[in-house]
């Protein structure tokens, strides 16, 4: 496996375990971060971060595939996994965009 794949696995597993425990009720949601003076990011900032992360996934995937194609690397499995991850994250982003456009259209159709 490539180093890029190995670096992202532990945080992903930790996040999955955390969500699993939250679903079981073992962990409760804490107080609102604004109560402690912490600023939560805006929707725009969150979307910009996610688009940047998806772009990074696409670039990483392209680099790994190019390395396999040119013979610099023999990690075909790592390149294919990165490609599928990039494809899946891009598809999810498109679905979110479609839902946002649909919601905007519904709001625009509301009578005043």
N, CA, C and O atoms as a GROMACS GRO file, in nm:
protein
  448
    1UNK      N    1   0.083  -0.119   0.000
    1UNK     CA    2   0.000   0.000   0.000
    1UNK      C    3   0.086   0.124   0.000
    1UNK      O    4   0.200   0.121   0.047
    2UNK      N    5   0.033   0.231  -0.053
    2UNK     CA    6   0.109   0.355  -0.056
    2UNK      C    7   0.104   0.424   0.079
    2UNK      O    8   0.020   0.393   0.164
    3UNK      N    9   0.196   0.516   0.098
    3UNK     CA   10   0.200   0.591   0.224
    3UNK      C   11   0.077   0.678   0.242
    3UNK      O   12   0.032   0.697   0.355
    4UNK      N   13   0.021   0.730   0.133
    4UNK     CA   14  -0.098   0.815   0.143
    4UNK      C   15  -0.215   0.738   0.199
    4UNK      O   16  -0.294   0.793   0.277
    5UNK      N   17  -0.228   0.612   0.161
    5UNK     CA   18  -0.338   0.530   0.210
    5UNK      C   19  -0.315   0.494   0.356
    5UNK      O   20  -0.410   0.492   0.435
    6UNK      N   21  -0.192   0.464   0.392
    6UNK     CA   22  -0.161   0.424   0.529
    6UNK      C   23  -0.178   0.540   0.626
    6UNK      O   24  -0.216   0.518   0.741
    7UNK      N   25  -0.152   0.661   0.584
    7UNK     CA   26  -0.162   0.777   0.672
    7UNK      C   27  -0.307   0.806   0.708
    7UNK      O   28  -0.335   0.847   0.820
    8UNK      N   29  -0.399   0.784   0.616
    8UNK     CA   30  -0.538   0.821   0.640
    8UNK      C   31  -0.619   0.714   0.710
    8UNK      O   32  -0.729   0.743   0.757
    9UNK      N   33  -0.569   0.592   0.720
    9UNK     CA   34  -0.648   0.484   0.779
    9UNK      C   35  -0.673   0.500   0.929
    9UNK      O   36  -0.787   0.486   0.972
   10UNK      N   37  -0.570   0.527   1.013
   10UNK     CA   38  -0.599   0.538   1.157
   10UNK      C   39  -0.701   0.646   1.191
   10UNK      O   40  -0.792   0.620   1.270
   11UNK      N   41  -0.691   0.768   1.135
   11UNK     CA   42  -0.795   0.866   1.168
   11UNK      C   43  -0.934   0.822   1.122
   11UNK      O   44  -1.034   0.850   1.189
   12UNK      N   45  -0.940   0.754   1.009
   12UNK     CA   46  -1.068   0.706   0.959
   12UNK      C   47  -1.126   0.602   1.054
   12UNK      O   48  -1.245   0.604   1.084
   13UNK      N   49  -1.042   0.510   1.100
   13UNK     CA   50  -1.089   0.408   1.194
   13UNK      C   51  -1.132   0.471   1.326
   13UNK      O   52  -1.233   0.431   1.384
   14UNK      N   53  -1.056   0.570   1.374
   14UNK     CA   54  -1.093   0.638   1.498
   14UNK      C   55  -1.228   0.707   1.482
   14UNK      O   56  -1.312   0.703   1.573
   15UNK      N   57  -1.248   0.770   1.368
   15UNK     CA   58  -1.375   0.840   1.344
   15UNK      C   59  -1.490   0.739   1.336
   15UNK      O   60  -1.598   0.764   1.389
   16UNK      N   61  -1.467   0.626   1.270
   16UNK     CA   62  -1.571   0.523   1.261
   16UNK      C   63  -1.604   0.467   1.400
   16UNK      O   64  -1.721   0.446   1.432
   17UNK      N   65  -1.502   0.443   1.482
   17UNK     CA   66  -1.526   0.394   1.617
   17UNK      C   67  -1.602   0.496   1.701
   17UNK      O   68  -1.691   0.460   1.778
   18UNK      N   69  -1.567   0.622   1.686
   18UNK     CA   70  -1.636   0.728   1.760
   18UNK      C   71  -1.783   0.733   1.722
   18UNK      O   72  -1.870   0.743   1.808
   19UNK      N   73  -1.812   0.727   1.591
   19UNK     CA   74  -1.951   0.730   1.546
   19UNK      C   75  -2.026   0.605   1.590
   19UNK      O   76  -2.145   0.611   1.621
   20UNK      N   77  -1.957   0.493   1.593
   20UNK     CA   78  -2.020   0.369   1.640
   20UNK      C   79  -2.059   0.380   1.787
   20UNK      O   80  -2.169   0.340   1.826
   21UNK      N   81  -1.969   0.435   1.868
   21UNK     CA   82  -1.999   0.453   2.011
   21UNK      C   83  -2.109   0.555   2.032
   21UNK      O   84  -2.192   0.540   2.122
   22UNK      N   85  -2.111   0.661   1.949
   22UNK     CA   86  -2.217   0.760   1.961
   22UNK      C   87  -2.352   0.698   1.926
   22UNK      O   88  -2.453   0.728   1.989
   23UNK      N   89  -2.354   0.610   1.825
   23UNK     CA   90  -2.478   0.545   1.784
   23UNK      C   91  -2.529   0.452   1.892
   23UNK      O   92  -2.650   0.437   1.910
   24UNK      N   93  -2.437   0.390   1.965
   24UNK     CA   94  -2.476   0.298   2.073
   24UNK      C   95  -2.521   0.375   2.197
   24UNK      O   96  -2.584   0.317   2.286
   25UNK      N   97  -2.491   0.503   2.204
   25UNK     CA   98  -2.529   0.583   2.319
   25UNK      C   99  -2.420   0.586   2.425
   25UNK      O  100  -2.442   0.641   2.533
   26UNK      N  101  -2.302   0.528   2.395
   26UNK     CA  102  -2.194   0.527   2.492
   26UNK      C  103  -2.132   0.665   2.509
   26UNK      O  104  -2.079   0.697   2.615
   27UNK      N  105  -2.139   0.747   2.404
   27UNK     CA  106  -2.084   0.882   2.410
   27UNK      C  107  -2.198   0.979   2.382
   27UNK      O  108  -2.271   0.964   2.285
   28UNK      N  109  -2.212   1.076   2.468
   28UNK     CA  110  -2.315   1.177   2.444
   28UNK      C  111  -2.251   1.300   2.382
   28UNK      O  112  -2.132   1.325   2.399
   29UNK      N  113  -2.330   1.375   2.312
   29UNK     CA  114  -2.281   1.497   2.250
   29UNK      C  115  -2.256   1.599   2.359
   29UNK      O  116  -2.339   1.618   2.448
   30UNK      N  117  -2.141   1.663   2.353
   30UNK     CA  118  -2.100   1.757   2.456
   30UNK      C  119  -2.170   1.892   2.442
   30UNK      O  120  -2.258   1.908   2.357
   31UNK      N  121  -2.130   1.987   2.524
   31UNK     CA  122  -2.190   2.120   2.519
   31UNK      C  123  -2.155   2.191   2.388
   31UNK      O  124  -2.062   2.152   2.317
   32UNK      N  125  -2.229   2.292   2.358
   32UNK     CA  126  -2.208   2.370   2.238
   32UNK      C  127  -2.073   2.441   2.246
   32UNK      O  128  -2.044   2.504   2.348
   33UNK      N  129  -1.988   2.431   2.141
   33UNK     CA  130  -1.856   2.496   2.147
   33UNK      C  131  -1.865   2.647   2.163
   33UNK      O  132  -1.770   2.710   2.212
   34UNK      N  133  -1.976   2.706   2.123
   34UNK     CA  134  -1.990   2.852   2.137
   34UNK      C  135  -1.999   2.893   2.284
   34UNK      O  136  -1.971   3.007   2.318
   35UNK      N  137  -2.038   2.798   2.370
   35UNK     CA  138  -2.046   2.828   2.513
   35UNK      C  139  -1.908   2.858   2.570
   35UNK      O  140  -1.896   2.925   2.673
   36UNK      N  141  -1.803   2.808   2.506
   36UNK     CA  142  -1.667   2.827   2.554
   36UNK      C  143  -1.592   2.931   2.472
   36UNK      O  144  -1.470   2.943   2.483
   37UNK      N  145  -1.664   3.007   2.391
   37UNK     CA  146  -1.601   3.112   2.312
   37UNK      C  147  -1.538   3.062   2.184
   37UNK      O  148  -1.467   3.137   2.117
   38UNK      N  149  -1.560   2.936   2.148
   38UNK     CA  150  -1.504   2.883   2.024
   38UNK      C  151  -1.597   2.915   1.908
   38UNK      O  152  -1.719   2.904   1.919
   39UNK      N  153  -1.539   2.954   1.798
   39UNK     CA  154  -1.616   2.988   1.679
   39UNK      C  155  -1.629   2.865   1.591
   39UNK      O  156  -1.528   2.807   1.552
   40UNK      N  157  -1.751   2.826   1.559
   40UNK     CA  158  -1.771   2.715   1.467
   40UNK      C  159  -1.761   2.768   1.324
   40UNK      O  160  -1.802   2.881   1.297
   41UNK      N  161  -1.707   2.689   1.233
   41UNK     CA  162  -1.693   2.738   1.096
   41UNK      C  163  -1.828   2.755   1.028
   41UNK      O  164  -1.924   2.686   1.061
   42UNK      N  165  -1.834   2.847   0.936
   42UNK     CA  166  -1.958   2.872   0.862
   42UNK      C  167  -1.978   2.762   0.758
   42UNK      O  168  -1.886   2.684   0.730
   43UNK      N  169  -2.096   2.757   0.701
   43UNK     CA  170  -2.127   2.660   0.597
   43UNK      C  171  -2.034   2.679   0.477
   43UNK      O  172  -1.988   2.581   0.418
   44UNK      N  173  -2.007   2.802   0.443
   44UNK     CA  174  -1.919   2.832   0.330
   44UNK      C  175  -1.779   2.778   0.356
   44UNK      O  176  -1.717   2.718   0.268
   45UNK      N  177  -1.728   2.801   0.477
   45UNK     CA  178  -1.595   2.751   0.512
   45UNK      C  179  -1.590   2.600   0.509
   45UNK      O  180  -1.493   2.542   0.460
   46UNK      N  181  -1.694   2.535   0.560
   46UNK     CA  182  -1.698   2.389   0.556
   46UNK      C  183  -1.700   2.336   0.414
   46UNK      O  184  -1.630   2.240   0.382
   47UNK      N  185  -1.779   2.399   0.327
   47UNK     CA  186  -1.784   2.355   0.187
   47UNK      C  187  -1.650   2.378   0.118
   47UNK      O  188  -1.607   2.294   0.039
   48UNK      N  189  -1.585   2.491   0.145
   48UNK     CA  190  -1.454   2.517   0.086
   48UNK      C  191  -1.352   2.412   0.130
   48UNK      O  192  -1.270   2.367   0.050
   49UNK      N  193  -1.357   2.374   0.258
   49UNK     CA  194  -1.265   2.272   0.309
   49UNK      C  195  -1.291   2.137   0.242
   49UNK      O  196  -1.197   2.067   0.206
   50UNK      N  197  -1.418   2.101   0.227
   50UNK     CA  198  -1.451   1.973   0.166
   50UNK      C  199  -1.414   1.970   0.018
   50UNK      O  200  -1.364   1.868  -0.031
   51UNK      N  201  -1.437   2.079  -0.054
   51UNK     CA  202  -1.399   2.085  -0.195
   51UNK      C  203  -1.248   2.075  -0.209
   51UNK      O  204  -1.198   2.007  -0.299
   52UNK      N  205  -1.174   2.141  -0.120
   52UNK     CA  206  -1.028   2.133  -0.123
   52UNK      C  207  -0.981   1.990  -0.093
   52UNK      O  208  -0.888   1.941  -0.156
   53UNK      N  209  -1.047   1.923   0.002
   53UNK     CA  210  -1.010   1.785   0.035
   53UNK      C  211  -1.038   1.691  -0.083
   53UNK      O  212  -0.959   1.602  -0.112
   54UNK      N  213  -1.150   1.712  -0.150
   54UNK     CA  214  -1.184   1.630  -0.266
   54UNK      C  215  -1.084   1.656  -0.379
   54UNK      O  216  -1.044   1.564  -0.449
   55UNK      N  217  -1.045   1.781  -0.397
   55UNK     CA  218  -0.945   1.815  -0.497
   55UNK      C  219  -0.812   1.746  -0.466
   55UNK      O  220  -0.745   1.696  -0.556
   56UNK      N  221  -0.774   1.744  -0.339
   56UNK     CA  222  -0.652   1.677  -0.298
   56UNK      C  223  -0.660   1.527  -0.328
   56UNK      O  224  -0.564   1.468  -0.376
   57UNK      N  225  -0.775   1.467  -0.298
   57UNK     CA  226  -0.794   1.325  -0.329
   57UNK      C  227  -0.781   1.299  -0.479
   57UNK      O  228  -0.719   1.200  -0.519
   58UNK      N  229  -0.839   1.387  -0.561
   58UNK     CA  230  -0.830   1.372  -0.707
   58UNK      C  231  -0.685   1.383  -0.753
   58UNK      O  232  -0.639   1.304  -0.836
   59UNK      N  233  -0.612   1.482  -0.700
   59UNK     CA  234  -0.472   1.501  -0.739
   59UNK      C  235  -0.384   1.384  -0.695
   59UNK      O  236  -0.298   1.340  -0.770
   60UNK      N  237  -0.407   1.334  -0.574
   60UNK     CA  238  -0.333   1.218  -0.525
   60UNK      C  239  -0.359   1.097  -0.612
   60UNK      O  240  -0.267   1.024  -0.648
   61UNK      N  241  -0.484   1.075  -0.644
   61UNK     CA  242  -0.522   0.964  -0.730
   61UNK      C  243  -0.455   0.973  -0.866
   61UNK      O  244  -0.401   0.875  -0.917
   62UNK      N  245  -0.458   1.092  -0.924
   62UNK     CA  246  -0.394   1.112  -1.055
   62UNK      C  247  -0.244   1.085  -1.049
   62UNK      O  248  -0.188   1.023  -1.140
   63UNK      N  249  -0.179   1.132  -0.943
   63UNK     CA  250  -0.035   1.113  -0.929
   63UNK      C  251  -0.002   0.964  -0.914
   63UNK      O  252   0.095   0.916  -0.973
   64UNK      N  253  -0.081   0.892  -0.835
   64UNK     CA  254  -0.056   0.749  -0.816
   64UNK      C  255  -0.079   0.672  -0.946
   64UNK      O  256  -0.001   0.582  -0.978
   65UNK      N  257  -0.182   0.705  -1.018
   65UNK     CA  258  -0.210   0.637  -1.144
   65UNK      C  259  -0.100   0.668  -1.245
   65UNK      O  260  -0.058   0.579  -1.320
   66UNK      N  261  -0.055   0.794  -1.249
   66UNK     CA  262   0.053   0.831  -1.342
   66UNK      C  263   0.181   0.755  -1.307
   66UNK      O  264   0.254   0.713  -1.397
   67UNK      N  265   0.208   0.739  -1.177
   67UNK     CA  266   0.328   0.666  -1.135
   67UNK      C  267   0.320   0.519  -1.177
   67UNK      O  268   0.421   0.461  -1.218
   68UNK      N  269   0.204   0.460  -1.166
   68UNK     CA  270   0.187   0.320  -1.207
   68UNK      C  271   0.200   0.309  -1.359
   68UNK      O  272   0.265   0.218  -1.410
   69UNK      N  273   0.138   0.402  -1.432
   69UNK     CA  274   0.144   0.399  -1.578
   69UNK      C  275   0.285   0.416  -1.632
   69UNK      O  276   0.322   0.353  -1.731
   70UNK      N  277   0.364   0.500  -1.566
   70UNK     CA  278   0.500   0.526  -1.614
   70UNK      C  279   0.600   0.422  -1.564
   70UNK      O  280   0.715   0.421  -1.607
   71UNK      N  281   0.557   0.333  -1.475
   71UNK     CA  282   0.646   0.229  -1.424
   71UNK      C  283   0.726   0.269  -1.303
   71UNK      O  284   0.809   0.192  -1.256
   72UNK      N  285   0.703   0.389  -1.250
   72UNK     CA  286   0.775   0.434  -1.131
   72UNK      C  287   0.729   0.360  -1.006
   72UNK      O  288   0.804   0.349  -0.909
   73UNK      N  289   0.607   0.309  -1.009
   73UNK     CA  290   0.551   0.240  -0.893
   73UNK      C  291   0.482   0.113  -0.940
   73UNK      O  292   0.432   0.106  -1.052
   74UNK      N  293   0.481   0.014  -0.854
   74UNK     CA  294   0.408  -0.109  -0.886
   74UNK      C  295   0.288  -0.128  -0.792
   74UNK      O  296   0.236  -0.239  -0.779
   75UNK      N  297   0.246  -0.021  -0.728
   75UNK     CA  298   0.135  -0.026  -0.633
   75UNK      C  299   0.002  -0.001  -0.705
   75UNK      O  300  -0.060   0.104  -0.688
   76UNK      N  301  -0.038  -0.097  -0.785
   76UNK     CA  302  -0.162  -0.084  -0.860
   76UNK      C  303  -0.283  -0.082  -0.768
   76UNK      O  304  -0.378  -0.007  -0.791
   77UNK      N  305  -0.280  -0.164  -0.664
   77UNK     CA  306  -0.393  -0.170  -0.571
   77UNK      C  307  -0.411  -0.035  -0.501
   77UNK      O  308  -0.523   0.014  -0.488
   78UNK      N  309  -0.302   0.024  -0.455
   78UNK     CA  310  -0.309   0.154  -0.389
   78UNK      C  311  -0.362   0.261  -0.482
   78UNK      O  312  -0.439   0.347  -0.440
   79UNK      N  313  -0.320   0.256  -0.608
   79UNK     CA  314  -0.367   0.354  -0.706
   79UNK      C  315  -0.516   0.336  -0.732
   79UNK      O  316  -0.588   0.435  -0.744
   80UNK      N  317  -0.562   0.213  -0.741
   80UNK     CA  318  -0.704   0.188  -0.766
   80UNK      C  319  -0.789   0.227  -0.645
   80UNK      O  320  -0.899   0.280  -0.662
   81UNK      N  321  -0.740   0.201  -0.526
   81UNK     CA  322  -0.814   0.241  -0.405
   81UNK      C  323  -0.823   0.393  -0.398
   81UNK      O  324  -0.929   0.447  -0.367
   82UNK      N  325  -0.714   0.461  -0.427
   82UNK     CA  326  -0.716   0.608  -0.426
   82UNK      C  327  -0.811   0.660  -0.533
   82UNK      O  328  -0.882   0.758  -0.511
   83UNK      N  329  -0.813   0.595  -0.648
   83UNK     CA  330  -0.903   0.636  -0.755
   83UNK      C  331  -1.048   0.618  -0.715
   83UNK      O  332  -1.131   0.706  -0.740
   84UNK      N  333  -1.081   0.506  -0.653
   84UNK     CA  334  -1.219   0.481  -0.608
   84UNK      C  335  -1.259   0.577  -0.497
   84UNK      O  336  -1.373   0.624  -0.492
   85UNK      N  337  -1.164   0.608  -0.406
   85UNK     CA  338  -1.193   0.704  -0.299
   85UNK      C  339  -1.223   0.841  -0.358
   85UNK      O  340  -1.317   0.908  -0.316
   86UNK      N  341  -1.142   0.883  -0.454
   86UNK     CA  342  -1.163   1.012  -0.518
   86UNK      C  343  -1.296   1.015  -0.592
   86UNK      O  344  -1.369   1.114  -0.588
   87UNK      N  345  -1.328   0.906  -0.660
   87UNK     CA  346  -1.453   0.898  -0.734
   87UNK      C  347  -1.574   0.903  -0.641
   87UNK      O  348  -1.671   0.973  -0.668
   88UNK      N  349  -1.566   0.830  -0.532
   88UNK     CA  350  -1.676   0.826  -0.436
   88UNK      C  351  -1.695   0.962  -0.369
   88UNK      O  352  -1.809   1.007  -0.353
   89UNK      N  353  -1.587   1.026  -0.330
   89UNK     CA  354  -1.600   1.157  -0.265
   89UNK      C  355  -1.654   1.261  -0.363
   89UNK      O  356  -1.730   1.349  -0.324
   90UNK      N  357  -1.613   1.252  -0.490
   90UNK     CA  358  -1.664   1.344  -0.590
   90UNK      C  359  -1.813   1.321  -0.614
   90UNK      O  360  -1.890   1.417  -0.626
   91UNK      N  361  -1.854   1.195  -0.621
   91UNK     CA  362  -1.996   1.164  -0.639
   91UNK      C  363  -2.080   1.214  -0.522
   91UNK      O  364  -2.190   1.266  -0.541
   92UNK      N  365  -2.027   1.199  -0.401
   92UNK     CA  366  -2.099   1.249  -0.282
   92UNK      C  367  -2.112   1.401  -0.288
   92UNK      O  368  -2.216   1.456  -0.252
   93UNK      N  369  -2.006   1.469  -0.332
   93UNK     CA  370  -2.012   1.614  -0.343
   93UNK      C  371  -2.118   1.656  -0.447
   93UNK      O  372  -2.190   1.754  -0.425
   94UNK      N  373  -2.126   1.584  -0.556
   94UNK     CA  374  -2.226   1.615  -0.659
   94UNK      C  375  -2.367   1.596  -0.603
   94UNK      O  376  -2.456   1.675  -0.633
   95UNK      N  377  -2.388   1.492  -0.523
   95UNK     CA  378  -2.518   1.468  -0.463
   95UNK      C  379  -2.555   1.580  -0.366
   95UNK      O  380  -2.670   1.624  -0.362
   96UNK      N  381  -2.458   1.626  -0.288
   96UNK     CA  382  -2.483   1.738  -0.197
   96UNK      C  383  -2.520   1.862  -0.276
   96UNK      O  384  -2.613   1.934  -0.241
   97UNK      N  385  -2.445   1.888  -0.383
   97UNK     CA  386  -2.476   2.003  -0.468
   97UNK      C  387  -2.616   1.993  -0.525
   97UNK      O  388  -2.690   2.092  -0.526
   98UNK      N  389  -2.654   1.875  -0.573
   98UNK     CA  390  -2.788   1.857  -0.630
   98UNK      C  391  -2.897   1.882  -0.526
   98UNK      O  392  -3.000   1.943  -0.556
   99UNK      N  393  -2.874   1.836  -0.403
   99UNK     CA  394  -2.972   1.860  -0.296
   99UNK      C  395  -2.983   2.009  -0.262
   99UNK      O  396  -3.092   2.060  -0.238
  100UNK      N  397  -2.870   2.076  -0.261
  100UNK     CA  398  -2.872   2.220  -0.233
  100UNK      C  399  -2.947   2.297  -0.342
  100UNK      O  400  -3.024   2.388  -0.312
  101UNK      N  401  -2.923   2.261  -0.466
  101UNK     CA  402  -2.992   2.327  -0.577
  101UNK      C  403  -3.142   2.298  -0.569
  101UNK      O  404  -3.225   2.387  -0.591
  102UNK      N  405  -3.177   2.175  -0.537
  102UNK     CA  406  -3.318   2.138  -0.523
  102UNK      C  407  -3.384   2.217  -0.409
  102UNK      O  408  -3.496   2.266  -0.425
  103UNK      N  409  -3.315   2.229  -0.296
  103UNK     CA  410  -3.370   2.306  -0.184
  103UNK      C  411  -3.385   2.453  -0.221
  103UNK      O  412  -3.485   2.516  -0.185
  104UNK      N  413  -3.288   2.508  -0.291
  104UNK     CA  414  -3.296   2.647  -0.334
  104UNK      C  415  -3.415   2.668  -0.428
  104UNK      O  416  -3.487   2.767  -0.416
  105UNK      N  417  -3.435   2.574  -0.520
  105UNK     CA  418  -3.549   2.584  -0.611
  105UNK      C  419  -3.681   2.581  -0.535
  105UNK      O  420  -3.774   2.655  -0.568
  106UNK      N  421  -3.691   2.495  -0.433
  106UNK     CA  422  -3.813   2.487  -0.354
  106UNK      C  423  -3.838   2.616  -0.277
  106UNK      O  424  -3.952   2.661  -0.266
  107UNK      N  425  -3.734   2.675  -0.224
  107UNK     CA  426  -3.748   2.802  -0.154
  107UNK      C  427  -3.793   2.912  -0.249
  107UNK      O  428  -3.877   2.995  -0.214
  108UNK      N  429  -3.737   2.911  -0.368
  108UNK     CA  430  -3.775   3.013  -0.467
  108UNK      C  431  -3.920   2.998  -0.513
  108UNK      O  432  -3.983   3.097  -0.552
  109UNK      N  433  -3.974   2.879  -0.508
  109UNK     CA  434  -4.112   2.855  -0.551
  109UNK      C  435  -4.215   2.887  -0.441
  109UNK      O  436  -4.335   2.889  -0.467
  110UNK      N  437  -4.167   2.911  -0.319
  110UNK     CA  438  -4.258   2.942  -0.209
  110UNK      C  439  -4.326   3.076  -0.231
  110UNK      O  440  -4.263   3.172  -0.276
  111UNK      N  441  -4.454   3.082  -0.200
  111UNK     CA  442  -4.522   3.212  -0.212
  111UNK      C  443  -4.476   3.307  -0.100
  111UNK      O  444  -4.442   3.264   0.010
  112UNK      N  445  -4.475   3.432  -0.133
  112UNK     CA  446  -4.429   3.532  -0.035
  112UNK      C  447  -4.542   3.570   0.059
  112UNK      O  448  -4.524   3.652   0.149
   0.00000   0.00000   0.00000
